[in-house]
Amino acid sequence: MQVCKDMIVVPPIGAQFETPEFLAEIRALLDEAYPDYDFTITTISKFRDDSFVLIPLLGSVGGEGSVLAAYPDMTAMQEMGNLLFKHIIGHHHRDIRCRTWPQSVPGPPSHICPGG
């Protein structure tokens, strides 16, 4: 089974997290650390709050010629969350958490960082 390498990254709520400079900074950070992944960074999400949110694009199953949907590498997602957390704490001095979605239990994203 293939691993999902497409991620949506939703930054925390706050004007400082919506500037073109900040969004470019986060993109560069993630692209450098995870060159095999494709990131879409957006401030439009119903899950947006005081945390970063990582959402894997899982693909689809069914229909003619379909294949199994890709699953995210949860270890890599944890590392991405930790990277974002450390970057913000180191540079922006704000209490930020990171979440990934989906988790093994259905429901809204859960806090996973720092440290898992």
C-alpha positions as CSV (number, residue, x, y, z in Angstrom):
1,M,0.0,0.0,0.0
2,Q,1.3,3.5,-0.8
3,V,1.8,6.2,1.8
4,C,0.0,9.5,1.6
5,K,2.4,12.3,0.7
6,D,-0.1,15.1,0.2
7,M,-0.8,17.2,3.3
8,I,-3.0,20.2,4.0
9,V,-1.5,22.4,6.7
10,V,-3.8,24.8,8.5
11,P,-1.9,27.4,10.6
12,P,-3.3,28.7,13.9
13,I,-5.8,31.5,14.1
14,G,-4.2,34.9,14.4
15,A,-3.2,37.7,12.0
16,Q,0.5,36.9,12.5
17,F,-0.2,33.4,11.0
18,E,-2.0,34.8,7.9
19,T,0.7,37.0,6.4
20,P,2.2,35.9,3.1
21,E,5.7,36.0,4.8
22,F,4.6,33.5,7.5
23,L,2.9,31.2,5.0
24,A,6.0,31.2,2.8
25,E,8.2,30.6,5.9
26,I,6.2,27.5,6.8
27,R,6.2,26.2,3.3
28,A,10.0,26.6,3.0
29,L,10.4,24.9,6.4
30,L,8.3,21.9,5.4
31,D,9.6,21.6,1.8
32,E,13.2,21.5,3.1
33,A,12.5,18.9,5.8
34,Y,10.1,16.8,3.7
35,P,11.0,17.1,0.0
36,D,9.0,14.0,-1.0
37,Y,5.8,15.5,0.3
38,D,3.4,18.0,-1.3
39,F,2.0,20.6,1.1
40,T,-1.1,22.8,0.7
41,I,-1.1,25.6,3.2
42,T,-4.4,27.3,3.8
43,T,-6.1,29.4,6.4
44,I,-9.5,28.2,5.3
45,S,-10.7,25.3,7.4
46,K,-13.5,24.5,9.8
47,F,-10.8,22.9,12.1
48,R,-8.8,26.1,12.5
49,D,-8.1,27.2,16.1
50,D,-5.1,27.9,18.2
51,S,-3.2,24.9,16.8
52,F,-1.6,23.8,13.6
53,V,-3.7,21.1,11.9
54,L,-2.2,18.6,9.5
55,I,-4.7,16.8,7.3
56,P,-3.6,14.1,4.9
57,L,-5.2,13.9,1.5
58,L,-6.1,10.3,1.5
59,G,-7.4,9.8,-2.0
60,S,-10.4,7.7,-2.9
61,V,-11.4,4.1,-3.2
62,G,-14.0,2.7,-5.6
63,G,-15.0,3.2,-9.2
64,E,-13.4,1.9,-12.4
65,G,-9.6,1.3,-12.1
66,S,-9.4,2.5,-8.5
67,V,-6.7,1.5,-6.1
68,L,-6.6,1.5,-2.3
69,A,-6.4,5.0,-0.8
70,A,-3.0,6.0,0.6
71,Y,-2.6,6.1,4.3
72,P,-0.6,8.7,6.1
73,D,2.7,7.9,7.8
74,M,1.6,8.8,11.4
75,T,5.3,9.0,12.5
76,A,6.1,11.5,9.8
77,M,3.0,13.5,10.7
78,Q,4.1,13.6,14.3
79,E,7.5,14.8,13.2
80,M,5.9,17.5,11.0
81,G,3.8,18.6,13.9
82,N,6.9,18.8,16.2
83,L,8.8,20.7,13.6
84,L,6.0,23.3,13.3
85,F,5.7,23.5,17.0
86,K,9.4,24.0,17.6
87,H,9.6,26.6,14.9
88,I,6.8,28.7,16.3
89,I,8.0,28.5,19.9
90,G,11.5,29.3,18.8
91,H,10.5,32.3,16.5
92,H,7.1,33.5,17.5
93,H,6.9,32.8,21.3
94,R,3.4,31.6,21.4
95,D,1.8,28.6,23.0
96,I,0.9,26.6,19.9
97,R,-0.1,23.0,19.6
98,C,-0.3,20.8,16.6
99,R,-2.9,18.3,15.6
100,T,-3.2,15.6,12.9
101,W,-6.4,14.4,11.4
102,P,-7.7,11.7,11.0
103,Q,-6.8,9.7,14.1
104,S,-7.6,6.1,14.6
105,V,-10.8,7.2,16.5
106,P,-13.3,9.1,14.5
107,G,-13.9,12.7,15.6
108,P,-12.2,16.1,15.4
109,P,-8.4,16.4,15.3
110,S,-6.6,15.7,18.6
111,H,-3.6,17.4,20.0
112,I,-0.4,15.4,19.3
113,C,2.6,17.6,20.0
114,P,5.0,18.3,21.4
115,G,6.2,14.9,22.2
116,G,3.2,12.9,20.9
